[in-house]
Amino acid sequence: MSLIEHLDELRKRIIISLIAIFLAMAGCFIFKSYILELMIQPIKGKELITLSPTESFMTVFKVVGYAGLIVASPVIIYQIWAFVAPGLKTREKRVVIMATIFTSVLFIGGVVFGWVFVLPRGLDFLLNYQGDIFNQQVQAAKYFSFVAMFLLGFGVVFEIPAMLLTLARLGVVSHKTLAKNRKYAVLIGALVSAVLTPGQDLFSMIAMFIPAMLLFEFSVQASRVIEKRQQQKEEAAAAEEAAEEAAEEAAAEAGSGESD
C-alpha cells in the first residue's frame, strides 16, 4: 500500500470505531438506570450527593461514555487488527490473533477481579475509616470517576502477561532478560500503580501493585516455557531436516551403485 492508501485505511478504521462507540453509548444510555444501580452496589446504603445543577447530567453522561467504550472495545480491537494485519507475516498474524484474544480475556478478568475482590473491600475500608470522627459523604461525580478509573487500572495491569508473552513469542525478549530486570519491573509497577489509582491512596496502590508483580512473575515463568517449547520445535525441525538430507544422500548413493 502507498502512504495515501494507508492513511485512507486508517481513516476508515477510525470512523468505524467512532460509529461503534456512538452506537454503544446510545444503547448504554437506554439502560443507564440499570448501569448506575450496578455501579453503586459497592456502597449500598450511602447516598450520592451532587454539588451543582449540571453534575447529575454530566455524571450520567460520563458513566454512559465509560460503559460505551467497554461495550465497543471488541469492535475497536478488531479495527486495530484489521489495519495492522496486511503488514504481518503468517506466523506474526497467528501470534497477534492469539495475543488479541488473550488481551481481551485478561482485560475483562482484571476488571472483574477489581470489581469482585478489591473494590468492595477497599470502599468499605475507606468510607468507614475513622467513622466515629468523620461524616463521610460521597459525591456522585467523584465516586463514578473513582470506580471507572480503578477498574480500568486493573484491566490495564492485567495486560502485563499478554504484552510480555507476545514479545517473548516473537523473540523480542527472553525470560532471562525479564528476570534480570526484575528490579526495574518493581519500580515501574509502583509508578504505574500510583498513576492508575484515581485517589492515589495507599490501599489502592498496594491493591494494584501486588497483582501487577504476581502477573510479572507469571510472565517470567511462562516465557521460560514458551522458549523451551520453541527450542524443542527448532531441534525437531533440524533433526527432521537432517534425516531428510541423509535419506536423499542414501538414495543418491544407492542410485550410483546400481548404475555401476
C-alpha positions as CSV (number, residue, x, y, z in Angstrom):
1,M,0.0,0.0,0.0
2,S,1.1,3.6,-0.7
3,L,1.1,6.2,2.1
4,I,-2.2,7.7,0.8
5,E,-3.8,4.2,0.9
6,H,-2.6,3.6,4.4
7,L,-4.0,6.9,5.6
8,D,-7.3,6.2,3.9
9,E,-7.5,2.8,5.5
10,L,-6.6,4.4,8.9
11,R,-9.4,6.9,8.4
12,K,-11.9,4.1,7.6
13,R,-11.0,2.2,10.7
14,I,-11.2,5.3,12.9
15,I,-14.7,6.1,11.5
16,I,-16.0,2.6,12.1
17,S,-14.6,2.7,15.7
18,L,-16.3,6.0,16.4
19,I,-19.6,4.8,15.0
20,A,-19.3,1.7,17.2
21,I,-18.6,3.9,20.3
22,F,-21.6,6.2,19.5
23,L,-24.0,3.2,19.0
24,A,-22.7,1.5,22.2
25,M,-23.1,4.8,24.1
26,A,-26.7,5.2,22.8
27,G,-27.5,1.6,23.8
28,C,-26.0,2.2,27.3
29,F,-28.0,5.4,27.7
30,I,-31.2,3.4,27.2
31,F,-30.1,1.2,30.1
32,K,-28.5,3.9,32.2
33,S,-30.6,3.2,35.2
34,Y,-29.5,-0.4,35.4
35,I,-25.9,0.6,34.9
36,L,-26.0,3.2,37.6
37,E,-27.7,0.8,40.0
38,L,-25.0,-1.8,39.3
39,M,-22.2,0.7,39.9
40,I,-23.5,1.8,43.3
41,Q,-23.8,-1.7,44.7
42,P,-20.4,-1.5,46.5
43,I,-21.7,1.5,48.6
44,K,-25.2,0.3,49.1
45,G,-26.7,2.2,52.0
46,K,-24.9,5.5,51.3
47,E,-26.5,8.3,49.3
48,L,-24.6,10.1,46.5
49,I,-24.7,13.8,46.5
50,T,-24.3,16.4,43.7
51,L,-22.9,19.9,44.2
52,S,-24.1,21.7,41.0
53,P,-27.2,21.7,38.8
54,T,-25.4,20.1,35.9
55,E,-23.5,17.4,37.9
56,S,-26.2,14.8,37.7
57,F,-26.4,15.0,33.9
58,M,-22.7,15.2,33.3
59,T,-22.1,12.2,35.7
60,V,-24.6,10.1,33.8
61,F,-23.0,11.1,30.5
62,K,-19.6,10.1,31.8
63,V,-20.8,6.7,33.0
64,V,-22.5,6.1,29.7
65,G,-19.3,7.0,28.0
66,Y,-17.2,4.6,30.0
67,A,-19.8,1.8,29.5
68,G,-19.9,2.5,25.8
69,L,-16.2,2.2,25.4
70,I,-16.2,-1.1,27.2
71,V,-19.1,-2.4,25.0
72,A,-17.4,-1.1,21.8
73,S,-13.9,-2.4,22.7
74,P,-14.2,-5.7,20.7
75,V,-15.0,-3.7,17.6
76,I,-12.1,-1.2,18.3
77,I,-9.7,-4.1,18.9
78,Y,-10.8,-5.7,15.6
79,Q,-10.3,-2.5,13.7
80,I,-6.8,-2.1,15.0
81,W,-6.1,-5.7,14.0
82,A,-7.7,-5.2,10.5
83,F,-5.4,-2.2,10.0
84,V,-2.2,-3.9,11.1
85,A,-2.8,-7.4,9.7
86,P,-1.9,-6.7,6.0
87,G,1.7,-5.8,7.0
88,L,2.3,-9.0,9.1
89,K,3.7,-12.4,8.1
90,T,1.6,-15.6,8.6
91,R,3.4,-16.5,11.8
92,E,3.1,-13.0,13.2
93,K,-0.6,-12.9,12.3
94,R,-1.1,-16.1,14.4
95,V,0.7,-14.6,17.3
96,V,-1.2,-11.3,17.1
97,I,-4.6,-13.1,16.9
98,M,-3.8,-15.1,20.0
99,A,-2.5,-12.0,21.7
100,T,-5.7,-10.1,20.8
101,I,-7.9,-12.9,22.3
102,F,-5.6,-13.2,25.3
103,T,-5.6,-9.4,25.8
104,S,-9.4,-9.2,25.8
105,V,-9.8,-12.0,28.2
106,L,-7.2,-10.6,30.6
107,F,-8.6,-7.1,30.5
108,I,-12.1,-8.4,31.4
109,G,-10.5,-10.6,34.0
110,G,-8.8,-7.6,35.5
111,V,-12.0,-5.6,35.7
112,V,-13.9,-8.5,37.2
113,F,-11.1,-9.1,39.8
114,G,-11.0,-5.5,40.8
115,W,-14.8,-5.3,41.0
116,V,-15.4,-8.5,42.9
117,F,-12.4,-8.8,45.2
118,V,-10.8,-5.4,45.7
119,L,-13.3,-2.6,45.2
120,P,-15.9,-3.6,47.7
121,R,-13.4,-4.2,50.5
122,G,-11.4,-1.0,49.6
123,L,-14.5,1.2,49.6
124,D,-15.7,-0.3,52.9
125,F,-12.4,0.4,54.5
126,L,-12.1,3.9,53.0
127,L,-15.6,5.0,53.7
128,N,-15.7,3.7,57.3
129,Y,-12.2,4.8,58.3
130,Q,-12.5,6.8,61.5
131,G,-16.2,6.8,61.1
132,D,-16.7,8.0,64.6
133,I,-14.9,11.2,63.7
134,F,-15.8,11.8,60.0
135,N,-19.2,12.0,58.4
136,Q,-18.4,10.5,55.0
137,Q,-20.5,12.0,52.2
138,V,-19.9,10.6,48.7
139,Q,-20.0,13.0,45.7
140,A,-21.6,11.3,42.7
141,A,-19.1,12.6,40.0
142,K,-16.0,11.7,42.0
143,Y,-17.4,8.3,43.0
144,F,-18.2,7.1,39.5
145,S,-14.9,8.5,38.2
146,F,-13.1,6.7,41.0
147,V,-14.8,3.4,40.2
148,A,-14.2,3.7,36.4
149,M,-10.5,4.6,36.7
150,F,-10.0,1.9,39.4
151,L,-11.4,-0.8,37.3
152,L,-9.7,0.5,34.2
153,G,-6.4,0.4,36.1
154,F,-6.9,-3.2,37.0
155,G,-7.8,-4.0,33.4
156,V,-4.6,-2.4,32.2
157,V,-2.4,-4.1,34.9
158,F,-3.8,-7.5,33.9
159,E,-2.5,-6.9,30.4
160,I,1.1,-7.4,31.6
161,P,1.2,-11.1,30.7
162,A,-0.3,-10.6,27.2
163,M,2.3,-7.9,26.4
164,L,5.3,-9.7,27.8
165,L,4.4,-13.2,26.4
166,T,3.7,-11.7,23.0
167,L,7.2,-10.2,23.0
168,A,8.6,-13.5,24.2
169,R,6.8,-15.4,21.5
170,L,8.1,-13.1,18.8
171,G,11.6,-13.5,20.2
172,V,12.0,-9.8,21.3
173,V,12.6,-10.6,25.0
174,S,13.7,-13.7,26.9
175,H,12.8,-14.9,30.4
176,K,16.4,-14.3,31.3
177,T,16.1,-10.6,30.3
178,L,12.8,-10.3,32.2
179,A,14.3,-11.9,35.4
180,K,17.5,-9.8,35.1
181,N,15.4,-6.6,35.0
182,R,13.1,-7.6,37.9
183,K,14.1,-4.6,40.0
184,Y,13.1,-2.2,37.2
185,A,9.8,-4.0,36.9
186,V,9.2,-3.4,40.6
187,L,9.9,0.3,40.1
188,I,7.7,0.6,37.0
189,G,4.9,-1.4,38.8
190,A,5.0,1.1,41.7
191,L,4.8,4.0,39.3
192,V,2.0,2.6,37.2
193,S,0.0,1.7,40.4
194,A,0.5,5.3,41.6
195,V,-0.6,6.8,38.3
196,L,-3.6,4.5,37.6
197,T,-5.2,4.6,41.1
198,P,-7.5,7.6,41.0
199,G,-7.4,8.6,44.6
200,Q,-3.6,7.9,45.0
201,D,-4.4,6.4,48.4
202,L,-2.1,3.8,49.8
203,F,-4.7,1.0,49.8
204,S,-5.5,1.3,46.1
205,M,-1.8,1.5,45.2
206,I,-0.9,-1.7,47.2
207,A,-4.1,-3.5,45.9
208,M,-2.9,-2.8,42.3
209,F,0.8,-3.3,42.9
210,I,0.6,-6.8,44.3
211,P,-1.3,-8.3,41.4
212,A,1.0,-6.5,38.9
213,M,4.1,-8.1,40.5
214,L,2.4,-11.5,40.6
215,L,1.5,-11.2,36.9
216,F,5.0,-10.2,36.1
217,E,6.4,-13.3,37.8
218,F,3.9,-15.4,36.0
219,S,5.1,-13.9,32.7
220,V,8.7,-14.7,33.5
221,Q,7.9,-18.3,34.2
222,A,5.5,-18.6,31.2
223,S,8.1,-17.1,28.9
224,R,10.5,-19.8,30.1
225,V,8.0,-22.5,29.0
226,I,7.5,-20.7,25.6
227,E,11.2,-20.6,24.9
228,K,11.6,-24.2,25.8
229,R,8.8,-25.3,23.5
230,Q,10.2,-23.2,20.7
231,Q,13.7,-24.7,21.2
232,Q,12.2,-28.2,21.1
233,K,10.3,-27.4,17.9
234,E,13.5,-26.0,16.3
235,E,15.5,-29.1,17.4
236,A,12.8,-31.4,16.0
237,A,12.7,-29.5,12.7
238,A,16.5,-29.6,12.5
239,A,16.5,-33.3,13.2
240,E,13.8,-33.9,10.5
241,E,15.8,-31.8,8.0
242,A,18.9,-33.8,8.8
243,A,17.1,-37.1,8.4
244,E,15.7,-36.0,5.0
245,E,19.2,-35.0,3.8
246,A,20.6,-38.3,5.0
247,A,17.8,-40.2,3.2
248,E,18.5,-38.2,0.0
249,E,22.2,-38.9,0.2
250,A,21.5,-42.6,0.8
251,A,19.2,-42.7,-2.2
252,A,21.8,-41.0,-4.3
253,E,24.5,-43.5,-3.3
254,A,22.1,-46.4,-4.0
255,G,21.3,-45.0,-7.4
256,S,25.0,-44.6,-8.3
257,G,25.7,-48.1,-7.0
258,E,23.1,-49.6,-9.3
259,S,24.4,-47.7,-12.3
260,D,27.9,-49.1,-11.7
